[in-house]
Amino acid sequence: MADPASYKWDQGLVYKVQILASKDQLSEGDTRLKNLGNVYSYKHDGLTKYTWGRTRLPHEAARLQGEMHRKGFKDAFVIHYYNGKRISAEEAKNLRK
């Protein structure tokens, strides 16, 4: 999986699309990831969660989510980060104001 340590993406409000969650860490070639590039993982609530794509634009995040739905990730949804920390949709909305 790609290294999420890029400083640029740890600053400000960032949208990502969560595509999968697993109690066990998946291997790089796991078929559930459908050979996607740039998949990132993080630990949250006792699970390893996987995201694909990242953007600073809400409309682009919605487009990325739709792309993942078309690729078979029917449960994919947008998550929000601010300065490298996951935040709620409500917090992201307030930051955009």
N, C-alpha and C positions, 0 to 999 in steps of 0.2 A: 504494500500500500504506500501511497505517496507520503512524503514527510510534511506534516502540517506546520513546521516551524518557521515558515516564511513570515518575517517580521511585518511586511506590508499588510498581510491579511489578519494580523493580530490587533490592528488599530482601527478604531471607529466601528460603525455598524456594518455587519456583514451578514448576508443571507446564504444559507446552505440548504441542500435538499437531503433529508435523511431518507435512506432507501432500505435500511435493514437494521435489525438489532438481534444480538445473539448472546446467550449466556457464556459461550465459548468463543475465543478469538478465532477468526477464520484465517486460513492460509491464503497466501497471495493468489494462488490459482484456483481458489474455491469456485465451483460452478455457480453458486448462488450470486456471485458478483458479475456473472455474465460477461467476463472479459472487458469490463469497463476500465478505462484509465482514470487516473486522478481520484481514486477512492481514498477517503480519509477515515480514520477511526478515532474514537474517543470513548472513555469510560464514563457512564452516567447511570445512576440508580442500579448498580450491580450488573449492568450489561455492557457489552461492547457494542457501540452504535456506529454505523457506517454512513458517511455522507458522500455525495457526489456533486461537484460544481460549487461555485461560490461567486457571489456578486455583491455589489453595493446598491443595486437597483431592485426595488420590490417587483416591478413588472418583469424583469429578467428572471428573478427567482421563480415567479409563476410559470414562465416559459420553460425553465429547467425542470420544474416539477412535472409539467405536462410531458416533456420529453421522457422522463423516467416512467411515467404511467404508460406511455406508448411502448417502452422497452420491457414492460411486464412487471414493473414495481408498482402495483396498484395501490399500495399503502404509503407511497412516498409522500412526504410533506415537508414544508419549509420550516427550518429552525433559524433562530436569530442569535447572533453573537455581538457583544459589544466589548471592545478591547480584550478580545480573547476569551471572554466568559459567556457561557450560554445564558440567554435572558428570555423572558416570556414575550409573546407577541404583543401584549399590552405595553410592556416596557419599550419595545422597539417602536411601537406606534407613537408613544410619548416622545421618544428621542427624535423622530422624524419631524415633529412639530416645530 
